Amino acid sequence: MIFDFDYQASDSPFVETIWRTRSGENTGESFTSTAVTNLEMVIMRQAGQTFFTLRGPETRATPAPIPENAEFFGIMFKLGTYMPHLPTSNLTDAPVNLPDATSQSFWLHGSAWEFPDFENADTFIARLVREGLLVHDPVVDAVLQEQEPNLSIRQVRRRFLTATGLTHGAIRQIKRARQALSLLEQGLPILDVVFEAGYFDQPHLTRSLKHLMGQTPAQIARLNQTE
């Protein structure tokens, strides 16, 4: 099954993108959830129930079931944006479902919050920021831009890991794998992708994509040819 996504830009400097999609009827279908670097809030509505999940980075590709007849809405945050009471490092490969307060609200840091939706996402984010539940660490921006903050190496690493849930090296690996995936989907030959994405050789590319994206370069290329 292929999801069709709607995206919208955000006015918030904390947000990378806002998206929504839906699933249809299926009989036990699944998809491959690929490695990702960003913190994300995902709201799923299915059969009259609403579920709010905080998803941190994912360091490997994993199979995931497709819920039937469900609507999904998500907010993907920029690297370095995190929740101080729940560091992103605690969410890496370990998503958290927030408990319901009522059918229309959920519990967050001791208070009941109304479930946001695609249309009011920016208002929801602005309130999180005002109440200090969502912050951005400029140290992450400095590291990503190859700058040196006026802090010890240990302090930089600790703050980077707290905010992103990953090391800088892990983020580079995932971004490189996504670049390689995009190049293969554009029809670039595998050996050219090795060079363009900066891999040592084809086996290095194959290991990386299999682990992080869930497919080998040959599988991605074949799928691209059949579409």
Backbone as CSV, one residue per row, in Angstrom:
resi,resn,N_x,N_y,N_z,CA_x,CA_y,CA_z,C_x,C_y,C_z
1,MET,0.843,-1.189,0.000,0.000,0.000,0.000,0.883,1.245,0.000
2,ILE,0.501,2.252,-0.774,1.228,3.514,-0.837,0.355,4.596,-0.213
3,PHE,0.907,5.313,0.761,0.164,6.399,1.386,0.242,7.647,0.506
4,ASP,-0.858,8.370,0.410,-0.875,9.678,-0.233,-0.891,10.733,0.867
5,PHE,0.128,11.580,0.884,0.270,12.561,1.951,-0.106,13.957,1.474
6,ASP,-0.749,14.712,2.354,-0.904,16.155,2.192,0.080,16.815,3.154
7,TYR,0.757,17.844,2.674,1.720,18.554,3.513,1.342,20.029,3.580
8,GLN,1.690,20.664,4.686,1.555,22.112,4.754,2.737,22.685,5.533
9,ALA,3.147,23.869,5.124,4.237,24.545,5.822,3.728,25.071,7.161
10,SER,4.654,25.351,8.051,4.299,25.866,9.371,4.912,27.242,9.576
11,ASP,4.213,28.064,10.353,4.758,29.370,10.717,5.761,29.263,11.859
12,SER,5.813,28.103,12.494,6.682,27.934,13.661,8.112,27.604,13.251
13,PRO,9.104,28.264,13.847,10.506,27.930,13.557,10.919,26.584,14.144
14,PHE,10.043,25.982,14.943,10.336,24.688,15.551,9.954,23.514,14.653
15,VAL,9.164,23.773,13.606,8.527,22.701,12.839,9.151,22.537,11.459
16,GLU,9.429,21.290,11.092,9.918,20.956,9.753,8.765,20.887,8.761
17,THR,7.714,20.147,9.100,6.541,20.038,8.226,5.363,19.485,9.012
18,ILE,4.172,19.696,8.465,2.931,19.141,9.008,2.303,18.300,7.909
19,TRP,1.813,17.111,8.240,1.316,16.205,7.208,0.055,15.485,7.674
20,ARG,-0.648,14.910,6.695,-1.778,14.042,7.016,-1.947,13.014,5.905
21,THR,-2.537,11.891,6.259,-2.816,10.827,5.295,-3.892,9.935,5.891
22,ARG,-4.288,8.911,5.161,-5.275,7.972,5.677,-5.045,6.605,5.066
23,SER,-5.537,5.586,5.733,-5.452,4.226,5.217,-6.848,3.764,4.821
24,GLY,-6.896,2.769,3.945,-8.173,2.217,3.529,-8.410,0.873,4.178
25,GLU,-9.242,0.085,3.533,-9.477,-1.265,4.019,-8.311,-2.143,3.591
26,ASN,-7.851,-2.989,4.481,-6.754,-3.881,4.134,-6.874,-5.152,4.960
27,THR,-6.170,-6.142,4.562,-6.213,-7.427,5.269,-4.802,-7.775,5.748
28,GLY,-4.406,-7.152,6.828,-3.107,-7.462,7.408,-1.923,-6.920,6.647
29,GLU,-2.118,-5.824,5.891,-0.987,-5.246,5.165,0.005,-4.609,6.137
30,SER,1.230,-4.463,5.668,2.256,-3.785,6.452,3.105,-2.931,5.520
31,PHE,3.927,-2.077,6.104,4.859,-1.266,5.329,6.175,-1.218,6.084
32,THR,7.207,-0.711,5.420,8.510,-0.583,6.064,8.673,0.824,6.612
33,SER,8.801,0.921,7.919,9.080,2.197,8.563,10.593,2.402,8.531
34,THR,11.043,3.402,7.787,12.474,3.604,7.590,13.082,4.434,8.722
35,ALA,14.398,4.414,8.809,15.099,5.200,9.827,14.825,6.688,9.618
36,VAL,14.620,7.394,10.715,14.347,8.830,10.667,15.150,9.527,11.764
37,THR,15.349,10.828,11.587,16.168,11.584,12.531,15.366,12.519,13.428
38,ASN,14.120,12.809,13.078,13.395,13.903,13.727,12.347,13.435,14.731
39,LEU,12.152,14.242,15.768,11.045,14.055,16.698,9.735,14.340,15.971
40,GLU,8.709,13.555,16.301,7.436,13.698,15.600,6.278,13.405,16.549
41,MET,5.201,14.155,16.397,3.937,13.861,17.064,2.981,13.299,16.022
42,VAL,2.372,12.161,16.324,1.453,11.522,15.378,0.122,11.269,16.075
43,ILE,-0.953,11.746,15.459,-2.302,11.526,15.976,-3.035,10.618,14.999
44,MET,-3.558,9.516,15.495,-4.315,8.578,14.666,-5.752,8.520,15.166
45,ARG,-6.692,8.605,14.232,-8.110,8.459,14.559,-8.639,7.230,13.836
46,GLN,-9.246,6.345,14.606,-9.737,5.086,14.047,-10.924,4.603,14.872
47,ALA,-12.018,4.298,14.176,-13.210,3.715,14.813,-13.660,4.513,16.035
48,GLY,-13.652,5.847,15.909,-14.136,6.695,16.989,-13.156,6.938,18.112
49,GLN,-11.954,6.403,18.010,-10.934,6.610,19.033,-9.778,7.436,18.476
50,THR,-9.105,8.159,19.364,-7.958,8.977,18.971,-6.741,8.565,19.797
51,PHE,-5.611,8.439,19.123,-4.368,8.013,19.772,-3.276,9.040,19.471
52,PHE,-2.563,9.466,20.506,-1.498,10.467,20.368,-0.166,9.794,20.702
53,THR,0.742,9.779,19.735,2.035,9.116,19.910,3.183,10.096,19.718
54,LEU,4.129,10.080,20.640,5.391,10.805,20.474,6.407,9.828,19.913
55,ARG,6.941,10.154,18.744,7.917,9.279,18.097,9.263,9.986,18.027
56,GLY,10.261,9.350,18.575,11.611,9.871,18.460,12.289,9.322,17.223
57,PRO,13.589,9.503,17.109,14.326,8.957,15.966,14.214,7.437,15.919
58,GLU,14.323,6.904,14.723,14.379,5.452,14.539,15.687,5.131,13.836
59,THR,16.453,4.206,14.400,17.817,3.958,13.932,17.924,2.798,12.955
60,ARG,16.803,2.220,12.596,16.810,1.099,11.643,15.430,0.979,11.006
61,ALA,15.379,0.285,9.884,14.099,0.025,9.232,13.397,-1.127,9.937
62,THR,12.087,-0.984,10.117,11.311,-2.039,10.767,9.972,-2.193,10.059
63,PRO,9.435,-3.422,9.993,8.092,-3.600,9.438,7.053,-3.084,10.424
64,ALA,5.994,-2.486,9.897,4.938,-1.947,10.752,3.583,-2.253,10.128
65,PRO,2.596,-2.625,10.941,1.264,-2.905,10.402,0.569,-1.618,9.967
66,ILE,-0.357,-1.739,9.038,-1.156,-0.603,8.594,-2.533,-0.701,9.242
67,PRO,-2.869,0.189,10.169,-4.204,0.159,10.766,-5.274,0.398,9.695
68,GLU,-6.362,-0.312,9.794,-7.405,-0.242,8.776,-8.316,0.965,8.997
69,ASN,-8.663,1.643,7.887,-9.606,2.769,7.917,-9.253,3.784,9.006
70,ALA,-8.030,4.264,8.961,-7.557,5.216,9.972,-7.117,6.516,9.308
71,GLU,-7.246,7.608,10.051,-6.751,8.911,9.614,-5.535,9.274,10.464
72,PHE,-4.515,9.802,9.810,-3.270,10.153,10.497,-2.941,11.626,10.255
73,PHE,-2.414,12.262,11.281,-1.960,13.647,11.186,-0.678,13.745,12.002
74,GLY,0.332,14.401,11.446,1.607,14.448,12.139,2.289,15.800,12.073
75,ILE,3.099,16.063,13.082,3.938,17.262,13.139,5.376,16.793,13.283
76,MET,6.189,17.060,12.271,7.609,16.712,12.335,8.402,17.956,12.715
77,PHE,9.213,17.826,13.766,9.959,18.968,14.278,11.362,19.039,13.690
78,LYS,11.914,20.234,13.694,13.283,20.416,13.228,14.255,19.803,14.231
79,LEU,15.387,19.351,13.721,16.415,18.799,14.598,16.815,19.831,15.650
80,GLY,16.853,19.397,16.896,17.179,20.298,17.995,15.969,20.744,18.780
81,THR,14.767,20.505,18.235,13.536,20.801,18.959,13.170,19.590,19.809
82,TYR,12.860,19.819,21.074,12.553,18.684,21.956,11.706,19.151,23.133
83,MET,11.250,18.187,23.936,10.429,18.457,25.113,11.299,18.234,26.352
84,PRO,11.592,19.283,27.122,12.517,19.149,28.253,12.110,18.080,29.267
85,HIS,10.809,17.889,29.484,10.380,16.894,30.469,10.455,15.478,29.915
86,LEU,10.677,15.353,28.602,10.787,14.036,27.979,11.863,14.112,26.898
87,PRO,13.142,14.067,27.278,14.234,14.210,26.305,14.091,13.251,25.133
88,THR,14.445,13.725,23.952,14.327,12.902,22.753,15.150,11.628,22.871
89,SER,16.234,11.684,23.637,17.051,10.480,23.823,16.256,9.354,24.474
90,ASN,15.203,9.691,25.232,14.354,8.664,25.843,13.370,8.056,24.842
91,LEU,13.229,8.698,23.681,12.246,8.256,22.689,12.879,7.530,21.509
92,THR,14.193,7.459,21.454,14.862,6.811,20.329,14.489,5.336,20.273
93,ASP,13.900,4.937,19.142,13.424,3.558,18.950,12.443,3.134,20.043
94,ALA,11.789,4.096,20.685,10.872,3.779,21.788,9.732,4.798,21.838
95,PRO,8.797,4.759,20.880,7.679,5.708,20.872,6.820,5.583,22.122
96,VAL,6.200,6.703,22.502,5.372,6.750,23.708,3.960,7.180,23.331
97,ASN,2.961,6.410,23.758,1.565,6.782,23.571,1.094,7.558,24.794
98,LEU,0.593,8.782,24.577,0.120,9.597,25.689,-1.282,9.151,26.097
99,PRO,-1.577,9.122,27.402,-2.884,8.638,27.861,-4.007,9.625,27.563
100,ASP,-5.195,9.087,27.301,-6.370,9.924,27.078,-6.828,10.539,28.393
101,ALA,-7.305,11.796,28.317,-7.992,12.420,29.446,-9.500,12.256,29.266
102,THR,-9.987,12.585,28.055,-11.366,12.334,27.633,-11.296,11.863,26.190
103,SER,-12.446,11.708,25.549,-12.445,11.311,24.141,-11.896,12.411,23.247
104,GLN,-11.823,13.645,23.768,-11.359,14.782,22.982,-10.032,15.354,23.474
105,SER,-9.432,14.731,24.491,-8.215,15.319,25.053,-7.277,14.236,25.574
106,PHE,-6.031,14.640,25.831,-4.997,13.719,26.309,-4.215,14.388,27.434
107,TRP,-3.505,13.568,28.201,-2.692,14.089,29.292,-1.267,14.368,28.809
108,LEU,-0.767,15.564,29.139,0.615,15.923,28.823,1.189,16.710,29.989
109,HIS,2.189,16.151,30.629,2.895,16.813,31.737,1.916,17.295,32.812
110,GLY,0.956,16.454,33.154,0.043,16.752,34.255,-1.177,17.569,33.911
111,SER,-1.349,17.951,32.630,-2.509,18.740,32.219,-3.220,18.068,31.056
112,ALA,-4.528,18.331,30.958,-5.313,17.809,29.840,-5.243,18.791,28.673
113,TRP,-4.943,18.265,27.500,-4.843,19.066,26.281,-5.816,18.522,25.242
114,GLU,-6.475,19.433,24.529,-7.353,19.005,23.446,-6.508,18.481,22.285
115,PHE,-6.964,17.394,21.666,-6.232,16.861,20.524,-6.141,17.914,19.423
116,PRO,-4.948,18.161,18.890,-4.826,19.092,17.765,-5.270,18.426,16.474
117,ASP,-5.384,19.225,15.411,-5.669,18.670,14.096,-4.829,19.395,13.049
118,PHE,-4.996,18.997,11.798,-4.187,19.528,10.701,-4.327,21.043,10.596
119,GLU,-5.533,21.551,10.856,-5.800,22.977,10.666,-5.264,23.846,11.804
120,ASN,-5.267,23.350,13.036,-4.849,24.205,14.159,-3.488,23.816,14.738
121,ALA,-2.684,23.100,13.952,-1.393,22.611,14.448,-0.493,23.746,14.932
122,ASP,-0.430,24.854,14.195,0.452,25.954,14.596,0.028,26.562,15.934
123,THR,-1.283,26.666,16.151,-1.783,27.181,17.429,-1.388,26.258,18.572
124,PHE,-1.494,24.957,18.334,-1.110,23.955,19.332,0.378,24.064,19.657
125,ILE,1.210,24.178,18.636,2.659,24.283,18.843,3.006,25.563,19.595
126,ALA,2.359,26.670,19.228,2.641,27.942,19.900,2.332,27.851,21.392
127,ARG,1.267,27.142,21.743,0.926,26.990,23.162,1.966,26.131,23.878
128,LEU,2.426,25.055,23.235,3.478,24.230,23.835,4.724,25.064,24.128
129,VAL,5.085,25.930,23.187,6.268,26.775,23.353,6.059,27.768,24.497
130,ARG,4.885,28.411,24.530,4.599,29.388,25.591,4.693,28.765,26.976
131,GLU,4.253,27.530,27.099,4.235,26.869,28.404,5.538,26.138,28.714
132,GLY,6.529,26.306,27.850,7.844,25.735,28.115,7.939,24.239,27.915
133,LEU,6.962,23.654,27.218,6.963,22.213,26.981,7.662,21.833,25.687
134,LEU,8.030,22.828,24.903,8.744,22.587,23.647,9.806,23.666,23.493
135,VAL,11.057,23.260,23.314,12.168,24.203,23.207,13.084,23.777,22.061
136,HIS,14.000,24.663,21.733,14.987,24.349,20.691,16.372,24.688,21.225
137,ASP,17.312,23.757,21.074,18.677,23.964,21.559,19.561,24.434,20.403
138,PRO,20.070,25.677,20.460,20.914,26.200,19.382,22.233,25.454,19.227
139,VAL,22.633,24.706,20.251,23.855,23.907,20.136,23.732,22.911,18.988
140,VAL,22.537,22.366,18.789,22.324,21.411,17.697,22.545,22.085,16.350
141,ASP,22.010,23.292,16.180,22.216,24.027,14.927,23.701,24.264,14.681
142,ALA,24.418,24.646,15.729,25.850,24.917,15.584,26.603,23.670,15.131
143,VAL,26.307,22.530,15.746,26.990,21.287,15.378,26.663,20.894,13.942
144,LEU,25.395,20.998,13.559,24.991,20.621,12.205,25.625,21.524,11.151
145,GLN,25.946,22.759,11.552,26.586,23.705,10.639,28.108,23.678,10.759
146,GLU,28.624,22.640,11.436,30.070,22.445,11.609,30.733,23.595,12.354
147,GLN,29.984,24.238,13.253,30.539,25.281,14.099,30.930,24.685,15.447
148,GLU,31.703,25.428,16.221,32.164,24.947,17.521,31.590,25.824,18.627
149,PRO,30.564,25.338,19.346,30.012,26.115,20.465,31.065,26.321,21.550
150,ASN,30.892,27.376,22.324,31.840,27.689,23.398,31.526,26.842,24.630
151,LEU,31.620,25.529,24.436,31.346,24.561,25.493,32.353,23.431,25.388
152,SER,32.458,22.642,26.434,33.336,21.479,26.364,32.744,20.443,25.414
153,ILE,33.596,19.574,24.891,33.119,18.520,23.993,32.068,17.665,24.690
154,ARG,32.291,17.385,25.960,31.336,16.559,26.713,29.981,17.246,26.826
155,GLN,29.971,18.563,27.098,28.713,19.301,27.203,27.974,19.320,25.868
156,VAL,28.713,19.524,24.793,28.096,19.557,23.463,27.455,18.214,23.146
157,ARG,28.182,17.139,23.396,27.647,15.808,23.096,26.407,15.506,23.923
158,ARG,26.434,15.892,25.198,25.291,15.627,26.072,24.058,16.399,25.611
159,ARG,24.227,17.674,25.299,23.086,18.476,24.863,22.581,18.026,23.498
160,PHE,23.486,17.662,22.614,23.085,17.193,21.288,22.265,15.910,21.414
161,LEU,22.723,14.982,22.243,22.021,13.712,22.415,20.673,13.908,23.105
162,THR,20.617,14.792,24.097,19.354,15.060,24.792,18.307,15.610,23.832
163,ALA,18.729,16.536,22.960,17.786,17.212,22.068,17.401,16.377,20.859
164,THR,18.338,15.597,20.327,18.063,14.875,19.079,17.849,13.382,19.269
165,GLY,18.382,12.823,20.346,18.282,11.384,20.551,19.292,10.580,19.769
166,LEU,20.157,11.257,19.019,21.145,10.589,18.174,22.488,11.293,18.292
167,THR,23.544,10.614,17.889,24.831,11.279,17.726,24.849,11.988,16.378
168,HIS,25.783,12.922,16.231,25.910,13.606,14.944,26.241,12.611,13.836
169,GLY,27.077,11.626,14.146,27.436,10.617,13.152,26.239,9.810,12.692
170,ALA,25.359,9.440,13.620,24.166,8.671,13.253,23.244,9.484,12.356
171,ILE,23.112,10.775,12.636,22.281,11.636,11.792,22.851,11.712,10.384
172,ARG,24.168,11.848,10.279,24.801,11.891,8.948,24.543,10.602,8.179
173,GLN,24.628,9.459,8.855,24.413,8.175,8.181,22.988,8.053,7.654
174,ILE,22.009,8.454,8.460,20.616,8.364,8.026,20.346,9.329,6.879
175,LYS,20.870,10.547,6.972,20.671,11.515,5.891,21.320,11.032,4.600
176,ARG,22.491,10.420,4.709,23.167,9.908,3.513,22.363,8.774,2.889
177,ALA,21.803,7.902,3.716,20.985,6.805,3.195,19.745,7.346,2.497
178,ARG,19.146,8.391,3.048,17.966,8.987,2.412,18.340,9.641,1.080
179,GLN,19.516,10.256,1.032,19.980,10.826,-0.230,20.168,9.730,-1.267
180,ALA,20.774,8.619,-0.868,20.988,7.502,-1.787,19.664,6.932,-2.274
181,LEU,18.704,6.796,-1.362,17.380,6.301,-1.743,16.745,7.217,-2.777
182,SER,16.830,8.518,-2.553,16.254,9.483,-3.493,16.915,9.390,-4.868
183,LEU,18.238,9.251,-4.897,18.955,9.151,-6.172,18.561,7.886,-6.925
184,LEU,18.421,6.778,-6.213,18.007,5.527,-6.855,16.588,5.641,-7.392
185,GLU,15.717,6.302,-6.652,14.334,6.481,-7.105,14.258,7.394,-8.318
186,GLN,15.278,8.247,-8.489,15.344,9.102,-9.675,15.926,8.374,-10.878
187,GLY,16.358,7.123,-10.674,16.867,6.318,-11.776,18.364,6.346,-11.957
188,LEU,19.104,6.933,-11.014,20.561,6.970,-11.132,21.124,5.560,-10.946
189,PRO,22.089,5.133,-11.773,22.692,3.804,-11.618,23.330,3.633,-10.241
190,ILE,23.347,2.400,-9.770,23.824,2.113,-8.417,25.256,2.598,-8.193
191,LEU,26.154,2.338,-9.139,27.550,2.751,-8.948,27.682,4.267,-8.902
192,ASP,26.831,4.970,-9.631,26.847,6.430,-9.567,26.353,6.919,-8.206
193,VAL,25.380,6.209,-7.646,24.864,6.570,-6.325,25.951,6.377,-5.270
194,VAL,26.738,5.312,-5.398,27.854,5.081,-4.471,28.742,6.317,-4.424
195,PHE,29.076,6.851,-5.586,29.963,8.011,-5.669,29.269,9.278,-5.170
196,GLU,28.055,9.529,-5.656,27.359,10.774,-5.334,27.043,10.894,-3.840
197,ALA,26.688,9.777,-3.209,26.301,9.817,-1.793,27.491,9.623,-0.851
198,GLY,28.661,9.322,-1.403,29.865,9.246,-0.583,30.100,7.939,0.135
199,TYR,29.636,6.820,-0.469,29.912,5.506,0.119,31.257,4.983,-0.371
200,PHE,31.847,4.056,0.406,33.144,3.501,0.031,33.036,2.652,-1.231
201,ASP,32.010,1.803,-1.272,31.819,0.905,-2.406,30.372,0.412,-2.390
202,GLN,30.024,-0.441,-3.356,28.644,-0.908,-3.446,28.218,-1.736,-2.230
203,PRO,29.067,-2.631,-1.694,28.650,-3.360,-0.488,28.343,-2.430,0.691
204,HIS,29.118,-1.342,0.816,28.863,-0.368,1.883,27.485,0.257,1.702
205,LEU,27.155,0.647,0.473,25.835,1.205,0.168,24.738,0.191,0.473
206,THR,24.944,-1.048,0.060,23.933,-2.092,0.256,23.658,-2.323,1.736
207,ARG,24.716,-2.420,2.542,24.527,-2.638,3.981,23.765,-1.480,4.619
208,SER,24.133,-0.272,4.234,23.501,0.905,4.813,22.015,0.970,4.466
209,LEU,21.685,0.807,3.187,20.285,0.920,2.779,19.436,-0.213,3.335
210,LYS,19.996,-1.407,3.388,19.239,-2.534,3.938,18.910,-2.284,5.405
211,HIS,19.868,-1.771,6.157,19.663,-1.544,7.588,18.763,-0.341,7.859
212,LEU,18.979,0.755,7.134,18.290,2.002,7.440,17.000,2.201,6.655
213,MET,16.964,1.739,5.403,15.796,1.944,4.552,14.992,0.666,4.317
214,GLY,15.547,-0.484,4.698,14.811,-1.733,4.596,14.856,-2.410,3.249
215,GLN,15.620,-1.879,2.298,15.739,-2.466,0.970,17.170,-2.328,0.469
216,THR,17.571,-3.228,-0.403,18.880,-3.114,-1.041,18.776,-2.165,-2.227
217,PRO,19.908,-1.641,-2.711,19.861,-0.785,-3.898,19.205,-1.471,-5.091
218,ALA,19.494,-2.756,-5.288,18.905,-3.484,-6.418,17.390,-3.564,-6.284
219,GLN,16.889,-3.792,-5.078,15.442,-3.850,-4.864,14.791,-2.500,-5.151
220,ILE,15.432,-1.430,-4.709,14.892,-0.088,-4.952,14.875,0.212,-6.446
221,ALA,15.960,-0.135,-7.138,16.047,0.113,-8.580,14.988,-0.677,-9.341
222,ARG,14.781,-1.946,-8.966,13.771,-2.766,-9.647,12.370,-2.212,-9.423
223,LEU,12.092,-1.795,-8.189,10.785,-1.230,-7.884,10.556,0.039,-8.686
224,ASN,11.601,0.841,-8.839,11.489,2.076,-9.600,11.189,1.793,-11.070
225,GLN,11.745,0.713,-11.614,11.527,0.364,-13.020,10.117,-0.133,-13.290
226,THR,9.462,-0.718,-12.274,8.120,-1.264,-12.472,7.029,-0.225,-12.297
227,GLU,7.372,0.936,-11.743,6.345,1.963,-11.511,6.103,2.792,-12.768
